[in-house]
């Protein structure tokens, strides 16, 4: 059975996938929408980007935001590692 979803609802889920890097599985579990539907919405959005400049700008923004989120997460991991290493070496000096 197919349910008609509001465009705002679809856009929210597409944005969570593209901008925040959420997996289709996590979105399926949270929003009770099939992975196939979400995948179709993402494809439709990417196709829209080919003909709609505003959609293209939104997509570029989402990709950049996702890249920055991943970079920040990596920097946090590196920072935590360096803190642990500094604490370890501080103990060795005492």
C-alpha positions as CSV (number, residue, x, y, z in Angstrom):
1,X,0.0,0.0,0.0
2,X,1.4,3.4,-0.9
3,X,0.9,6.4,1.2
4,X,1.0,10.0,-0.1
5,X,3.7,11.8,1.8
6,X,3.8,15.6,2.0
7,X,6.7,17.2,0.1
8,X,8.0,18.8,3.3
9,X,8.1,15.4,4.9
10,X,10.1,13.9,2.0
11,X,12.4,16.9,2.0
12,X,13.1,16.5,5.7
13,X,14.1,12.8,5.2
14,X,16.2,13.6,2.1
15,X,18.0,16.3,4.0
16,X,18.7,14.0,7.0
17,X,20.2,11.5,4.6
18,X,22.2,14.0,2.5
19,X,23.2,16.6,5.0
20,X,23.6,14.6,8.2
21,X,24.7,11.4,6.6
22,X,21.9,9.3,8.2
23,X,21.6,5.8,6.7
24,X,18.6,4.7,4.8
25,X,18.1,2.0,7.5
26,X,18.1,4.4,10.4
27,X,15.6,6.7,8.6
28,X,13.4,3.7,7.7
29,X,13.4,2.6,11.4
30,X,12.7,6.1,12.7
31,X,10.2,7.3,10.2
32,X,8.6,4.0,9.1
33,X,9.2,4.6,5.5
34,X,10.7,2.0,3.2
35,X,14.3,2.3,2.2
36,X,13.2,2.1,-1.5
37,X,10.9,5.2,-1.0
38,X,13.7,7.1,0.6
39,X,16.1,6.1,-2.1
40,X,13.6,7.2,-4.8
41,X,13.1,10.6,-3.0
42,X,16.9,11.1,-3.0
43,X,17.1,10.2,-6.7
44,X,14.2,12.6,-7.5
45,X,16.0,15.4,-5.5
46,X,19.3,14.8,-7.3
47,X,17.4,14.8,-10.7
48,X,15.7,18.1,-9.7
49,X,19.2,19.5,-9.0
50,X,20.0,19.0,-12.7
51,X,17.2,21.5,-13.8
52,X,16.6,23.6,-10.7
53,X,19.3,26.0,-9.6
54,X,17.9,26.5,-6.1
55,X,17.7,22.7,-5.6
56,X,21.3,22.5,-6.8
57,X,22.4,25.1,-4.3
58,X,20.6,23.3,-1.5
59,X,22.3,20.0,-2.6
60,X,25.7,21.6,-2.7
61,X,25.1,23.1,0.8
62,X,24.1,19.7,2.1
63,X,27.1,18.0,0.7
64,X,29.4,20.6,2.1
65,X,27.7,20.4,5.5
66,X,28.1,16.6,5.6
67,X,31.8,16.9,4.6
68,X,32.3,19.4,7.4
69,X,30.5,17.2,9.9
70,X,32.7,14.3,9.0
71,X,35.8,16.4,9.3
72,X,34.7,17.8,12.7
73,X,34.1,14.2,13.9
74,X,37.5,13.2,12.8
75,X,39.1,16.2,14.5
76,X,37.3,15.3,17.7
77,X,38.7,11.8,17.6
78,X,42.2,13.1,16.9
79,X,41.9,15.6,19.8
80,X,40.7,12.9,22.2
81,X,43.6,10.7,21.2
82,X,46.1,13.5,21.7
83,X,44.6,14.2,25.1
84,X,45.0,10.6,26.1
85,X,48.5,10.5,24.8
86,X,49.4,13.7,26.7
87,X,48.0,12.2,29.9
88,X,49.9,9.0,29.4
89,X,53.2,10.8,28.8
90,X,52.6,13.2,31.7
91,X,52.4,10.1,34.0
92,X,55.6,8.8,32.6
93,X,57.4,12.0,33.4
94,X,56.3,12.1,37.0
